[in-house]
């Protein structure tokens, strides 16, 4: 349990850490790192004057700029202004003004935590921006959508819309926004879909652009800090320390934002040295961060430093000192949970905290509710550690007290997560509908152009003939497509039934239940995750014509791991990938290998007395992908004989379904997919297994 909680807390710490970097980057990008309340009021008044003395469409644009600026700070004061902006844009028949109004409404509802409405208005703005090729404006809407989906937990959609934003910013050569969006994609790979190599790739792209266009030093600092996180995720601790020192080298004490960033970097250096087991260095940087945090009464960084020092004392068998620092962390977290403030007693309110509470985008992590949520997450693990430590010392009353607190925080967090899941379901539904509308926008424009051209042909009396031709073509195409779709659907259903065999599902869940009953929760958690991954992969790929080799590999690995438990380690398996194959970009038809892997297990390995082996290979030979499934089972002939002895009427559904799938696929392919099954024999001619080979041209679909 403690290992699982530590892992979750580590991931959550990274999210909070990088989110702070994002705040500082935004402040640097918009030149407001030293923004005070007085400066905010001055800027707001200037924008109000510009709006007051503008006319016509210029007044609509001025209203857009005013609302865009004040919305994060005074969201409910924008309601009357947004109504005026909408009415003025409509009266002037100004599409760009209307789109700006919708974009502002998307932001307003986001700040009001009405995510569903935020989504609707962002999509309305996008339709107009896309139709008029306003790429940068469309890019900002895509970033807004990514933000909404991030805070409702739909991380796949977050990534999808960030990539859309990249395309738009590249069209306009908008380097600043491009750098920031690359950074956000790196954030995704650092915190959500943790892939350190990809995170480093995107952060380096952001860094390269940032240096080329001379972005502010604080911006470059943030990029280096995030590179450090990526290296830490990849267990490259020396590199992580190098990049963090590079980041810190850009910081001075010129303003409070840089001081804030410096104390966070010192705490992170403490974490890195703790992982390297260089405890003296870790405590040195923790104390530097604590000293600066206490000076500025900044609470956020203290719990991480205190718990880090506590862990060092535990490793050195200094339990009393460790307990002292755990209690210090507990007290600070209770203050944050009670007040919803990162500065004690509200005595400090620097530009960073002003932005944390208000600025667009990912800063929503730092609203009062979000700060309390973060505090509860850390209190949950601190209470569990205190409970376990007191229990080891025989102080059962205090152990029970903190264990009860641990459950209180756990229940509170579970309620929050359930609410978030319900919101996300609604968001997914709306997103699918609107996204299809936007993707089809260009096609609709082509259809309109075609209809206009056809109407002109009425003059020449050809409309009847053209209409008849179109009707015949449409009817033939529709019938042909329906037939193909029926064949494809039938095959998918049959293939789905072979992959999600009820006996396999039941036995897999029984195996996981067995691990739980035998009090092996860590293994149970691992295999439950693999079962979940397999089900999600099958559901995802069942309605796809093609998927990446990387996705196919995940499905194969999850399936083999579960079958290995089911058959009590009856077999070993090995998956070999040719290093020349780009598994993320190359695609293949889904679920090609799994039916044959099932055959290898059920009819080859199962009947073998000794332990069996299954080899899956993806090879790149002469410009084609060779997929091979090889086992050392009893062979097809003996398996059939044994099945007859056991009075089982077995039919090889895998072979029939695969042949039918390949027949349909090869109809539309220039380079055909080849398929063969080879019965393997030893030197004496005895069966020693089966090999299935499928040869596919690169990116067959």
N, C-alpha and C positions, 0 to 999 in steps of 0.2 A: 504493500500500500504506500509506504513512504517513498519508494522508488518511483511509483507512478505519479504521486503528487509532486515530487521534485522535478520530474520531467515536464509536467504540465506547467509548473511555475516557471521553469526555465524558458519555455516557449512564450509564456505570457510576458515575462520580463523583456524578451527580445522585442515583442510587439510594442510595449510601452517605450522601450529605449529608442527604437527607430522612429516611433511616432513623435517623440520629442525632437528628434533630428528634423523630421518633416516640418514641425512648427518653426524651428529656427531657419530652415531653408526658405519657407514661405516668407518669413519676415525679411530675410535678406533679399529675396527676389523682388519684393515690392517696396524695398527701401524704407521699412517702418520698424526696424529693429529697436529703435529707441522711442517708439510711439507711446506717448503719455496720454492721459485722458484729455488734457488741454489741447494737445496736438490733434487728437481725434476730432474734437469739437471744431477746431479751426478748419480742418480739411472738410468736414461735413458742411460747415457754413459756406465755404467756397463753392462746393458742389451745388448747394441750394441756390446760391446767387446765379450760377451758370444756368440752372434750370429756370429761374425766375425771369431772366432776361433773354431767353431763347424763344424761338418761334417755330411753328410747324414741325417738320421731322427732326430738326435740331433739338427741339424741346423734348421730343420722345427719347432721343439719344441721351440727352442730359439727365432725364428721369431714370433711364436705365443705369447710368453711371452712379447716380446718387443712391438708388436702391441697392445696387450691387455692393456699394461701400458700407452702408449702414446696416444692412440686413443681419450680419453676424452679431452686431452689438445691440441693435434695437429692433428685433424682429417684429414685434407686435405693433410698432409705430409705422411699419411699412404698408399696412393693410390699405389705408386710404390712398397712399401714393401709388400702389400697384393698380388700384381701381382706376385712378386718373390716367396712368400710363396705358392701360388696356383700352379705355374709351377713346383716348386721343389717337392711338395707333389705328383703331378701327375707323374713326371718323376721317382720317387722312388716307385711308386705304394703303397703309405703309407696312408691307409684309415683314420687313426686317425689324421694325418696331414691335410688331406683334410677336415675332419669334423671341425678341429680347424680353418681352413681358412674360412669355411662357417660361423662359429660362429663369427669370427672377422668381416666378412662382414656384418653380422646381426647387430653388434654393430656400425660399421661405418655408415651404412645407417640410423640407429636410430639417431646418433648424427647429421647427415645431414638433419634430418626431412623428410627422404624418407621412411615412415613407411611401405608402401607396399613391397618395396624391402627388408627391414629389416626382415619382416615376412617371405618372401620366403627363405632367407638364414638361418634363425634360424631353419626352418623346414627341410631344407636339412641337416644341422648338426645333428638334432635330429634323422633322419632316420639312420644315421651311428652309433650314440651313442647308440640308442635303440637296433640295430641289434647286437652290440658287448657288450651289458650289461655294458656300462660305465655310471653307475647310477649318480654319482655326476656331471659329465659333462652334462648329460641329464638334471639334476636338474637345473643347471645354465642356460641352454637354456630355460627351462620352466619359470624361473624367468624373463628372458629377454622377452619372449612372454607376460607374465603378465604385464610387464612394458609398452610394446608397446600398448597393449589394454587399459591400464589405461589412457594413454595420447591421445587415440583416443575416449575415452568415453565409451568403451564397458566393463562395470564393471563385467558383468557375466562371460565373458571370462577371465578377470583378475583373478577372484576367482577360476575358473576352473583350470587354469594353475598353480596357486600357490599350489593348492591341489595336482596336479601332481608332482610338485617339492618336496613336503613333502614326497610322496611315494618314490621318488628316493633317497633323502638324508637319509631316514630311512634304505634303503637297504645297504648303505655304512657306516652307523653310523657316518655320517658327522655332528657332534654336532653343530659346529659354524654356518654352513649354515642352519641347521635345526632350530636353535634358531632364526636366522634372518628371516627365512621364516614364522615361527609362528608369529613373530612380524608383518610381512607384512599382514598376514591374519587378525590379530587384527586391523591393520590400515584400512583394508577393512570394517570391522564391526564398526569401529569408525567413518568413514567419508563417506562411500558410501551407504552400506546397513546397516543403523544404528541399531545395536542390541547390546546394552551395555553389556548384560550378556555374549554373545559369544565373544565380544571383550576382556572382562576381562579373559575369559577362555583361549584364545590363548596367551594373554600377560603374564598370569601366567605360562603357559607352557614354553614360551620363557625365563621368569625370572628363573624358576626352572633349566632349562638346563644351562643358563648362569652362575648361581651360582655353579652348579656342575663342570663345566669345567673352573671355575675361569676366566671368561671374564673380560675385562678391566672395571674399575669403571664407565667410561663414558657410556659404553654399558648398565650396570645395571641402571644407571641414566635414560637413555632413556626409558627402560622398565617401571620403576616406573612412569615417566612422562606420558606415554601413559595409564597406569592404571588409573591415575588421570583423563585423558580425558574421559575414559569409565565411571567412576563414575559420572563425571559431566553430561554426556549424560543421565545417569540414575537418575539424580537429587539427587544423594547421595553426597551432597556438603561437608559434614564433612569428608567423606572418601576421596574425591578428594583432599581436603586440606592436609590430612594425607599423601597420596602418594606423593604429590608434595613436601612436606617438606622432606620426605624420599629421594626423588630424589635430592633435593638441598643439603642435608647433605653429598652426595658423592662428591660434587664439591668443589674445592679449587680455588686459583688464579694462579695455576701453569702455565697455558697457556691461549691463547686467546680464544680457543674453550670453555673451562670451564667457562670463564667470560661471553661469549656470551650466553651459556646455562643458566647461573645464572640470567642474566637480563631478559631472556624470562620467566623463572620460576617466577620471581617476578611480572612480568606483569600478568601472569596467576593467581597468588595468588590475585592480585588486582581484576581480573575478578570474581573470586570465592567469595571474600568478598562483591563485588558489588551485586552479586546474593543473598547473605545472608542478604543484606541491612545493613551490617556493614561498613558504609561509611568511618569512620575514618581509619579503618584498610586498606580498599581498596585504599584510597588516599596515605597512608603511603607506600604501596608496589608499587603503580604506580610511586610515586616520586623517590623511590630507583631505579627502572628500568630506569626512564627518566634520572636520574643523571648519571648512568653508561653508558647509550646509548649515551648521549651527550659527555661524556668523550672520548668514542671511535668512535664518529661520526657515529653511527650505526642507520640508519633511519628506518629500518623495524619495530622495536618495538614501535616507537614513536606514530604513528597514533592510535593504539589500546589503549595506555595509555591516550592520549589526549581525545579521544572520551569517554573513561570510566569516566574520571574526569568531562567531559562536562555533561554526563548523571547524575552524582551525583549532580552537580549544578542545573540542571533542576528539579530534584526531590526535591531540597531544595528551589525552586522558585528563584534561582539566575540566571536569564536569561542572563544578560550581561556577567557574568563570563563564563557561558556555551558557549556563542557565541565566546568568546575569544579562548577557547580551540578547538572548532570546526574549527575555522580559522587556528589555529596552525596545526591541523591534515591535513587540506586542503593544506596548503603550503608544508608540508613534502611530501604528496602524489604527488603533482605536480612535486616536485623535482625528485622523484623516476620515475614517468611516463616520465619525460623529459630525464633523464640520463640512466634509466635502471639499476641503481646501488642502492644497499642497504647501501653503505657507501657514505657519502656526498663528492662530488667533486673527487671521486676516491682516496681520501687521505689515506684510509686504505685498505689493501688487505691481510687479515689474511688467515690462512690455511682454515678456514671454508668457506670464500667467494670464495677462489680458488676452493674448492671442489664444492660449490654451482653452479659455472659456468661450471663445467666440469665433475664431477665424474659420473660413470655409474649408471643406475637405475633411481630412483625417483628424482634425482637431476635435471632432466630436468625441473622441476617446477621453477627452479631458473636461467634459461637462461635469457638474456636481454629481449626477447619478453615476457617471462612468468612473469618477475618482473613488466613489464609495464601492462600486463593483470591484475595482482593482484592489482596494484595501481588503475587501472580504475574501478575495482569492488568496491573498497572502496570509490573512488571519487564519484561513482554513488550514494551511500547511503548518503554520507556527503552532497552532493549538494541538495539532496531531503530534508534532515533535515534542512539545512540552508534556503532553499526556504520556507518551512512550517513555520519556526520560524519567518522569516522576514514578512511573510504574516500575521501571528497572531499579529505582532506589527504594522501593517498598512504600512510597508515600501515595497510597491508593486513593485517599480522599481528593487530593489535588489532581491526581491522574484522571479521576472520574470527572472532576469539574471541567478540565480542559477538553476531555473527550466529548462531553455534552456540548461545549461551545463549538467544537469541530463539527458536530452534526447540525447545530443551529445554522452555522454559516453555509454548510453543504446544502441544506434544505432551501435556504434563501437563494443560493446561486442556481439551484435546479429550477426554481420557479421562474427566474429571469430567463434561463435558457429555453424553457418551454414556450414562454411568451414570444421569444424571438423566432422560434421555429414556426409558430402559427403565422406570424407576419410574413416570414419568408415564403410560405406556401402561396399566399395571395400574390406576392411580388412575382414569383415565378410564372404564374398564370398570365398576369398582365404583360410581363416581359416577352413571353413567347409570341403573343398576339402582335404587339407593337413592333417587335424586331422583324417579323416577317413582312409587315407593311413597309418598313424602311428598306429592307433588302430588295423588295420588289418595285421600289419607286422608279428606278430607271427603266425597268421593263414596262411599267404602265405608261411612261412617257413615249416609249417606242410604239406601243399599241395605239396611243392617241394620234401620233403622227401618221401611222398607217391608215387609221380610220378617216382622217382628213383627206389623204390621197385618194382613197376609195370613193369618197363623196364627190370629188371632182370628176371622176370617171363616169358619174351618172349622165353627164352631158353627152357622152359618146354612146350611150345605150348599152354599156358593157356591164352594168351593175348586176343584171340578172345572171349572166354567165359567170362573173367573178364570185357572186354569192353562192351559186351552185357548186363551183369548184371548191370554194372554201368549205362548204358544207360537207362535200364528199371527202375531202382531205381530213377534215376534223373528225368525221364519223369513223373513217378508217383508222386514223391515228388513235382515236379514243378507244376503239375496240382492241387494237393491237396493244395499247398501253395497259388496258384493263386485263387482258390475257396475261401479259408479262407480270403485272402486279399480283395477279392471283397466283401465278406460279411461284413468284418470289415469296409471297406471304405464306403459302403452303409449305415451302421449303424451310422458311424461318421458324414456323411453328414446329415442324418435325425436328429441326435441328435444336430448337430450344428444349423440346421434350427429352432429347438424348442427353443434352448437357445438364439439365436440372432434373435428373432422375429422382423420383420421390424417395426411393430407397437410399440413394446417396445423401439427400438432404437429411433424412431421418437419422442415418448412421453418423453423419457429421455432427449434428446437434447432440446426439447421444454421447459421442466422444468428448465433446466440449463439456457436457453435463458431468461426465465422469471425472474430468479434471477439476471441476468446481467442487464436486462432492469430496474428492480426495485432497481438498484444500491446496490446490496448486493454481491460485488465481492468476499468476503471471503467465503461465502457459495457456490457461484458459483464455485470458485476454488476447494473447498473440493469435491463437487459432480462431477465436471469435472475429478478430479483425480480418483474418484471411478469408473466413467464410463470408463476412460482410463485403469484402473487396470482390470476391468471386461473384456473388449475387448481383452487386452493382455493375460489374463488368458485363455479365451476361445480359442484364436488362438493357444496358447502354448499347451493346453491340447487336442485340437481336433485331433492331430496326435500321441497322446501318449496312450500306453496301460495302464499305471498307473502313478499316481502322488502322491506326499506326501499329507497326511491329512492336513498339514499346508497350502499347495497351494489350496486344495479344500475349506478350510475354508475361505481363502481370496476371492475366487470367490463367495461363498455363501454370505459373508458379503457385498460385493460390490453390488451384485444383489439385496439383500433385501433393502439396503439403497436407491438404485435408485427407486425400486418399491414403497417404502414408500413415496418418493417425488411425484411420479406419481399419487398415490392414495390419496394424501393430508393427510398423517398420518391416513389412514383408519385402520391401524393395528399396533400393536407392535410385535417385535420379540425378541427371546432370543436364544442364542446358548450356549449350555452346553457341556463341554469337560471333560470327566473322567480324573482326574489328573494322572492316571496310564498310559495314552496313550501318547507315544512319537510321537507327531504330525509331527516332522521333518523327522524321519526315517521310520515310518510305511507308507505303500503305499496302495492305493485303486484305482479301476477303476475311471477315471475322470467323472465328471458331473452326478453322480448318484442321488444326492439330488435335483438339480435345477429343473428338470421337474416337480417333485411333489410339490415343493415350488410354482412353477407357477400355478399348478392346485389348490393348496390351496388358492391362492390369487384370481385367475380368476373365479373359480367356487364355492368357499366356502365363503371366506371373502367378496367378492364384493357384493354378494346378501344379506349380513347380514346388518341389520339396524344399530346396534350399532357397536362400535369399536371391531375389532377382534384381535386374538393372534395367533402367529405361534411359535412353539417350535421345535428347531432342537437339537438333542442330539447325541453325540458320546459316547457310553458306552463300557467298557471292561468287558464282562461277560463270564466266563468259557473259557477263552482263545480265544474268538471271539469278533470282533468289531460289535456292534449293532448300526446301523444308523437309527434314527427315525425322521420322519417329522410329526408333529401333529398340527392340527388346530382346532379351535372351530367354524368353519363355519356352513353353513346350512346343510351339509351332501351331499353325492353323489346323493341320490334319489331326494331330493328337488331341487338340482342344475340341474339335468336332466330335471325335470318338468319345471323349470323356463326357461331353454334353449329352450324347445319346445314351450313355450308360446311366447318367443321372436323370434321364428322361426329361431333359429340358429341350423345348423346341426353340432353339436360338436362331435368329436371323440377323445377319450383319447389316443393321440399319446404317451404320457409319459409311460403309462402302457404297450402298445404294444412294444415300442422300448426297454424298460427295460427288459421285458420278453425275447425278442429276444437276447439282449446282454447277459443276464445271461445264456440263453440256450447255446450260443456259448462258453462263458467262462467256463461253467461247464463241457464241453467236455474234457478239458485238466486239470481239477483240481481234486485232490483226495478228498479234503474237499470241498463240494459244497456250493455255495452261495444260501441262502434261502431268499424268498421275499414274503411279505404278505401285504394286505390292510384290515384294520379293520374299520368298521363303528361304531363310538362312540355314545352311548345313555345315557340319564340321567336316574334317578330312575323311571320315569314314562314311559320310553321306547321311548322318543322323541329323534330325531337325535340331536347330539350336536358336530358334527365334524367328522374328519377322521384322522386315524393314519396309516402311511406307515412305515413298518419295513423291513430293509434289514440286514441280518446277514452274515458277511464276516469273513472267517478265516484270521488270522494274515498274512499280506503281501501276498495277494492272487496271485499277479503277480510277 
